Amino acid sequence: MEYMLLLVGDEKADAELTEEEQMRIIGEHGKLYERMEAAGAHIYGAALEPSSTASTVDVAGDGSITDGPYAETAEQIGGIYFIRADDLDKAIEWARQIPVSPSLRVEVRPVIPMD
């Protein structure tokens, strides 16, 4: 089964990290990627640019485009992993290995195949 691990946290808190702390976290993500690859669990992963770079399209309404995220919140989506896991418990085990940054939470959600 496939799962999405959605990394949610406070961009402002992350921005306050020192460059050394940021590089350490990035390195830890690289090590996690390698472990997932070795286990055959990794499908795709990416960090996202800040939410200020987002454009939101109102597809249910008039199709208008708004700069920025859908809603002003204290938390933003910072990255994603798509993984393979036997079940939710194994997906949660992978989520628990994601490198910690300030206020980070990981939403684990099953993916519905599109084919």
N, C-alpha and C positions, 0 to 999 in steps of 0.2 A: 504494500500500500504506500501511497505517496502522502507526504505531509508538508505543510508550509510552516516554517518557524519565522514568525514576524517579530522583529526586534523593535521594541517601543521604549522610548526614554525621553529625557529632557535635553534638547539640543543645547540650551544655554549652559547647563551643567557640564556637558561634554566639551563645550568650547572653552571652559575654564581649566581643562586639564593641561598640564605642561606638554610640550612637544614630546618629551621623553615618555610620559605616560601614554600619550596617543600612539606612539610608535610601538610601545610594549603591547598594547591591546591589539593593534593591527598584526603584530607578529604572532600573538596567541590565536587570532582568527586563522592565520596561515597554518599553524600547527593543527588546529581543529579540522580545517579543510583536508589536510593530509591524512588524519585519522579516519575521517569520513570516507575519503577516496579508498583507503586501504580496506575498509569494511564493506565497500560497495554501497554505501548509503548516500553519498553525495550526488545530487543531480545538478544543482545550480545555486549560486549564492552571489549576493552583491550588496555593497554599501550604497546608500543613497545620498545624493547631494542634499543640502539643507532644505527644509520645507519652504523656505522663502523663494526657492527656484521653481516651485510647483506651479502648474496651471490647472485649474479645475474647470471641467466642462459639464454643464448642466444638461445631461443627455435625456433626462426625464421631463425637462421643461422646454425652454426655447433654444437650447443649444449654446447659450451664452458662455463666455469664457471669463473666468476670474483669476487674477494673479494670486498665487499663494495656495495654501491648503484649503480644504473644504470648510474647516472650522478652526477658530482660534482655540487652542488647547494648551495645557501645560506639557503635554507629551506629544511626540511626533514619531513617525515611522522612520527608523534610521537604516534599516537593512532587512534582507530576507535570505533565507535558505530554503531550498526545496530539497527534500531528502526522501529516501526510501527507508521504510522501517516495517518490521513484521506486525507491529501493533502500536497503539497509542502509548503504552508504557515505554517501549523502546524509543519512540520519538521524543518523549519527555526526558529520557536519559540523555539523548543528544542535546536537547535544549538546555539542560543543566550544565553542559560543558561549554556553553557559549561564554566567551570572555566577558567579565563584568566591567561595566562602565557605570557612571552615576545614574541612579534611578532606573536601570535597565530592567525591563520585564520582557518575557518572551511568550507570545501567544502561539500555541501549537494547534494547528487546524488540519483535519483531513482534506485532501484535494480530490475533487470529483473529476475523473478523466473526461476529456472532451471528445474522445473518439468512440 
